[in-house]
């Protein structure tokens, strides 16, 4: 038997391999890389560092507000002493108990509102938490209406009345009305 030497085919060209130009490819890759770095730098600046800047600004505002609050607290720490001194110089005619009572002008307005149109007022006296009204020459029905108006007022706790008739005119009476007022805290 004779061995025949077989010839294997040999390839002389490369079909699928394209030759690259190295200079143009590296420049394009560097351009893409720099664009990527630019986009990454913008993202980091606005998305990450921007948030940190906002947090720092908020923290600085918080600390400045805390410092302002502390300054205000230090300024007003002796407020009660100053207020007591102020009350001493402006309201020295009122005792501590009287300053807790209703405003005297409001009490006089109450007397004017409920009494003045219906009867002749002889005297009005305000002491502590009581308003005392003395009436002359009025009828019992007017006294009854006055007492009802006074009792229905929100400033009044309760009302007592004492009447006395005259011998000259049996229809007219003198009345002594004591209005017990609510204290300033009860209003």
Secondary structure, DSSP 8 states (H G I E B T S, - for coil): ------------S-SS-----HHHHHHHHHHHHHHHHHHHHHHIIIIIIHHHHHHHHHHHHHHHHHHHHHHHHHHTTTHHHHHHHHHHHHSTTS-HHHHTS--HHHHHHHHHHHTTTTSEEEEEEEETTEEEEEEEEEEHHHHHHHHHHHHHSTTEEEEEEEEEE-SS-TTEEEEEEEEEE--GGG-
